Amino acid sequence: MFIGDLKADEVTVIIGVDPGLAATGAAALVAGDDGFDVVFAETMKTSSKTPVSERLSAIETWFAGILEEYKPARVSVEEVFIHGRHPTTAVNMAQARGVVLAACGSTGVEVLEYAPKRVKQAITGSGAASKEQVQKMVLRHLNIEEFAGDEHAADAAALALCAAFDVEKGDIA
């Protein structure tokens, strides 16, 4: 299913975002006849040789375009987590996350924030699941054999699924 086949007043689009300065993944899901369909999955990559301000601007422009095209009801974004051995990763993630949140704020779209353990719990049933286990369950939930995007887009799909499950359960109106 392609977004061109969808009418905005007939479907609810949920976008998941896996923010990062080097790579930000995004995936858009809609409810289908037998679960959820991926209508978009992509990763925006930036070069470490480019100034940070330009990298963040590129991420914001890219993501604002996604918001404009898919007009989601909700955006699900990963919360910042601190790696004990890699604190710089958390800072870079927070910067990318900030421009994603700013783009959402500019459009008024509802933002849902999830800790990695919460996403793992929702997708696999275990908050301690490995990345590989999460990716396998994302494929199962989406009824597909392989994911078209890379690992960042797959993580974004997991975030979107987590939000979709919460909406389905009535945890979110």
C-alpha positions in Angstrom: 0.0 0.0 0.0 1.3 3.4 -0.9 0.4 6.7 0.7 -1.1 7.8 -2.6 -3.8 5.1 -2.1 -4.8 6.6 1.3 -7.2 9.3 2.1 -6.2 11.4 5.2 -9.8 11.3 6.6 -10.0 7.5 6.4 -6.7 6.4 8.0 -4.7 7.2 11.0 -1.0 7.4 10.3 1.5 6.9 13.1 5.2 7.8 12.6 8.0 6.3 14.7 11.3 8.0 14.9 14.7 6.6 16.0 16.7 9.8 16.4 20.4 10.1 15.9 22.9 12.6 14.6 24.6 10.2 12.2 21.4 8.4 11.3 17.7 9.1 12.0 15.2 6.5 11.1 11.6 7.1 10.4 8.7 4.8 9.6 5.0 5.5 9.0 2.3 2.9 9.7 -1.4 2.6 9.1 -3.9 0.0 10.2 -4.5 -2.6 7.5 -6.9 -5.5 7.1 -4.6 -7.9 9.0 -2.5 -5.6 11.2 -0.4 -2.7 10.3 1.1 -1.7 7.0 4.3 0.2 6.5 3.7 3.1 4.1 7.1 4.7 4.5 10.5 3.7 6.0 13.7 5.6 5.5 16.9 6.7 7.3 18.4 10.1 7.0 22.2 9.9 7.3 24.5 12.8 7.9 28.3 13.0 7.6 30.5 13.6 10.6 32.5 15.9 8.3 29.6 18.3 8.1 29.1 20.9 10.9 26.6 19.8 13.5 24.3 22.8 12.9 24.0 21.8 9.2 23.4 18.2 10.1 20.6 19.1 12.5 19.1 21.5 10.0 19.1 18.7 7.4 17.4 16.3 9.8 14.7 18.9 10.6 14.1 19.7 6.9 13.9 16.0 6.0 11.5 15.2 8.9 9.3 18.3 8.4 8.8 17.0 4.8 7.7 13.6 6.2 5.2 15.3 8.5 3.9 17.4 5.6 3.5 14.4 3.3 2.1 11.8 5.7 0.2 14.1 8.1 0.4 11.7 11.1 -2.0 11.7 14.0 0.9 10.9 16.3 4.7 10.7 16.3 6.4 8.2 18.5 10.0 9.2 19.5 12.5 7.3 21.5 13.5 8.8 24.8 17.1 9.7 25.4 19.1 7.1 27.3 22.6 7.4 28.6 25.1 4.8 27.6 27.7 4.6 30.5 30.5 4.0 28.0 29.2 6.4 25.3 27.9 9.6 26.8 28.5 11.5 23.6 26.0 9.2 21.9 23.3 10.4 24.2 24.1 14.1 23.5 24.1 13.5 19.8 20.8 11.6 20.1 19.3 14.4 22.2 20.2 17.0 19.6 18.6 15.0 16.8 15.6 14.3 19.0 15.3 18.0 19.7 14.9 19.0 16.0 12.4 16.2 15.5 10.4 17.4 18.5 10.6 21.0 17.2 9.2 19.9 13.8 6.4 18.1 15.6 5.7 21.2 17.7 5.5 23.4 14.6 2.8 21.2 13.1 0.9 20.5 16.3 1.1 16.7 16.0 0.8 14.7 19.2 4.2 13.3 20.4 4.5 10.1 22.4 7.8 9.3 24.0 9.0 5.8 24.8 12.0 4.4 26.7 13.8 1.6 24.8 12.7 -1.0 27.4 9.1 0.0 27.0 9.3 -0.5 23.2 11.0 -3.9 23.7 8.3 -4.9 26.1 5.5 -3.9 23.8 7.0 -5.6 20.7 8.4 -8.8 22.2 6.9 -9.1 25.6 10.3 -8.6 27.3 11.9 -5.4 28.2 15.3 -7.2 28.1 14.9 -8.4 24.5 17.8 -8.1 22.1 17.8 -5.8 19.1 17.6 -8.9 16.9 14.5 -10.2 18.8 12.8 -6.9 18.4 13.5 -6.8 14.7 12.2 -10.3 14.2 9.0 -9.4 16.1 8.6 -6.2 14.1 8.5 -8.4 10.9 6.0 -10.7 12.5 3.7 -7.9 13.7 3.9 -6.3 10.2 3.3 -9.6 8.4 6.4 -9.2 6.2 9.4 -11.4 5.6 12.0 -8.6 5.5 12.1 -4.9 6.2 12.7 -2.6 3.3 14.7 0.0 5.4 17.8 -0.4 7.5 18.1 -1.0 11.2 17.3 2.6 12.1 14.1 2.5 10.0 13.2 -0.8 11.6 13.7 0.7 15.1 11.4 3.5 14.0 8.8 1.0 12.9 9.0 -0.6 16.4 8.4 2.8 18.0 5.4 3.3 15.7 4.1 -0.1 16.6 4.4 0.6 20.3 2.3 3.7 19.9 -0.2 1.8 17.7 -0.5 -0.9 20.3 -1.2 1.7 23.0 -3.9 3.3 20.9 -5.4 -0.1 20.1 -5.5 -0.9 23.9 -7.1 2.4 24.6 -4.1 3.6 26.7 -4.0 6.6 24.3 -7.1 8.3 22.9 
